[in-house]
Amino acid sequence: MNNLTVTLLGVTFENPLMPASGPIVGTLDNLRFFNDSKTGAVVTKTISVEGAQVAKPCIVASKHTVYNTELWSEKPLTEWTDHILPAFMALKKKPLLVSLGYTAADADILVPRLDEFADFFEVSTHYGKDELGPLVSSIVRHTDKPLFIKLSPHVTDYLGFIEEAVKFGAKGVVAVNSVGPGTVVDLKRRAVTLGLEGGKSWISGPAIKPIALNRVMNIRKNFPSLPIIATGGVASAEDVLEFILAGADLVQMLSAALINGRGVYDRIVDDLPRAMARYDIESIESLRLTPLNPLPQGPGGHPLVNHETCTQCLICVKVCPEEAMSLQSVITCDTTRCMQCGLCQSRCPVDAIEGVL
Ligand SMILES: Cc1cc2nc3c(=O)[nH]c(=O)nc-3n(C[C@H](O)[C@H](O)[C@H](O)COP(=O)(O)O)c2cc1C
């Protein structure tokens, strides 16, 4: 049996997957659901002093992308501290990450009231680097629980941003928040489907996974021992493993559940041992310590087609930018045209092409 457990900053997680902060962790019923699910931890919706006023509609999704204009929790702090969190604590079976926002003054009110419930704190950092020191200082002044700063993908100097947060007492980073702004259009009504300030919305889900992976990989390279929680585009057990290989200790997911329903959490946890066996991974912690090679390791040659497994579906023929692939009696590559790009191999649905990647 592969070992899924992760121990981070003295806390043990049965497996690395947990929800990311958002609408599916904003009520007591939501927290109960995750408490009883197979996830390794529970996270809260971002809590602030006052409840947010959110313009509706605020969430739409397509197959690979979620667009949202949500803010923090619509419930005020008192509802969390007097009702939701005490009731959750009576049942709590796994670590709880409490998400809060946004300013140093908010933190002075929030952290003393939330401290008894949290195993970790996570803070959304929407303000610039100048606000970061005071914000982190006010949180760590009121708690011994480890603080993770949640990184917006729009921070360009994110390594400097993290260095600053660590200097003031942050213990880890959550990377990343939603990307954007983007726009989602309703062609029928000739209008945006949802949007703030003339059509802006925030983008998440599988479409943003490469951005999140890049951040996680570079943060790990520059901060070899900093705890990292990856977020952004996770939708399968393989995605979880890719983020761990890129350097994440734990992994959060939200949009895949907004696109396909929350059963995806237990499905992924069930799939993890099978996916680990397929890729010869002994444990999550051993994968986390395996260096991700930054250089491609494939042969870099022309595509070699396995005619036994090729179904002649012609995808490689259709997608080849140089029109080098064609169907003769079998699929054939014209090596005088082929630019050795790898696209055909990556798009072959039956893995019948090798030799490039
Ligand atoms: C509808 C919605 C609401 C969200 N609300 C919050 C929030 O309250 N606090 C926060 O830190 N992130 C929030 N996020 C960002 C997610 O936690 C996560 O970082 C992002 O969606 C990327 O992960 P995913 O692709 O798995 O969804 C929200 C995302 C969505 C889609």
The ligand as an SDF file (V2000), in Angstrom:
LIG
                    3D

 31 33  0  0  0  0  0  0  0  0999 V2000
  -16.0460   30.7620   -6.7070 C   0  0  0  0  0  0  0  0  0  0  0  0
  -14.6840   30.9330   -6.0940 C   0  0  0  0  0  0  0  0  0  0  0  0
  -14.5520   31.5330   -4.8550 C   0  0  0  0  0  0  0  0  0  0  0  0
  -13.3010   31.6840   -4.2630 C   0  0  0  0  0  0  0  0  0  0  0  0
  -13.1930   32.2530   -3.0360 N   0  0  0  0  0  0  0  0  0  0  0  0
  -11.9830   32.3480   -2.4460 C   0  0  0  0  0  0  0  0  0  0  0  0
  -11.8490   32.8690   -1.1420 C   0  0  0  0  0  0  0  0  0  0  0  0
  -12.8270   33.2390   -0.4660 O   0  0  0  0  0  0  0  0  0  0  0  0
  -10.6130   32.9600   -0.5980 N   0  0  0  0  0  0  0  0  0  0  0  0
   -9.4890   32.5580   -1.2840 C   0  0  0  0  0  0  0  0  0  0  0  0
   -8.3790   32.6510   -0.7460 O   0  0  0  0  0  0  0  0  0  0  0  0
   -9.5920   32.0250   -2.5190 N   0  0  0  0  0  0  0  0  0  0  0  0
  -10.7930   31.9150   -3.1090 C   0  0  0  0  0  0  0  0  0  0  0  0
  -10.8870   31.3610   -4.3580 N   0  0  0  0  0  0  0  0  0  0  0  0
   -9.6650   30.8720   -5.0350 C   0  0  0  0  0  0  0  0  0  0  0  0
   -9.4920   29.3760   -4.7850 C   0  0  0  0  0  0  0  0  0  0  0  0
   -9.3120   29.0920   -3.4210 O   0  0  0  0  0  0  0  0  0  0  0  0
   -8.2780   28.8150   -5.5650 C   0  0  0  0  0  0  0  0  0  0  0  0
   -7.0970   29.4530   -5.1340 O   0  0  0  0  0  0  0  0  0  0  0  0
   -8.3900   29.0090   -7.0650 C   0  0  0  0  0  0  0  0  0  0  0  0
   -9.7210   28.8370   -7.4960 O   0  0  0  0  0  0  0  0  0  0  0  0
   -7.4820   28.0480   -7.8150 C   0  0  0  0  0  0  0  0  0  0  0  0
   -7.7460   26.6980   -7.5060 O   0  0  0  0  0  0  0  0  0  0  0  0
   -8.7670   25.7830   -8.3900 P   0  0  0  0  0  0  0  0  0  0  0  0
   -8.3420   25.9100   -9.8190 O   0  0  0  0  0  0  0  0  0  0  0  0
   -8.6230   24.4030   -7.8350 O   0  0  0  0  0  0  0  0  0  0  0  0
  -10.1200   26.3520   -8.1490 O   0  0  0  0  0  0  0  0  0  0  0  0
  -12.1280   31.2310   -4.9600 C   0  0  0  0  0  0  0  0  0  0  0  0
  -12.2750   30.6200   -6.2180 C   0  0  0  0  0  0  0  0  0  0  0  0
  -13.5230   30.4640   -6.7840 C   0  0  0  0  0  0  0  0  0  0  0  0
  -13.6530   29.7730   -8.1030 C   0  0  0  0  0  0  0  0  0  0  0  0
  1  2  1  0
  2  3  1  0
  2 30  2  0
  3  4  2  0
  4  5  1  0
  4 28  1  0
  5  6  2  0
  6  7  1  0
  6 13  1  0
  7  8  2  0
  7  9  1  0
  9 10  1  0
 10 11  2  0
 10 12  1  0
 12 13  2  0
 13 14  1  0
 14 15  1  0
 14 28  1  0
 15 16  1  0
 16 17  1  0
 16 18  1  0
 18 19  1  0
 18 20  1  0
 20 21  1  0
 20 22  1  0
 22 23  1  0
 23 24  1  0
 24 25  2  0
 24 26  1  0
 24 27  1  0
 28 29  2  0
 29 30  1  0
 30 31  1  0
M  END
$$$$
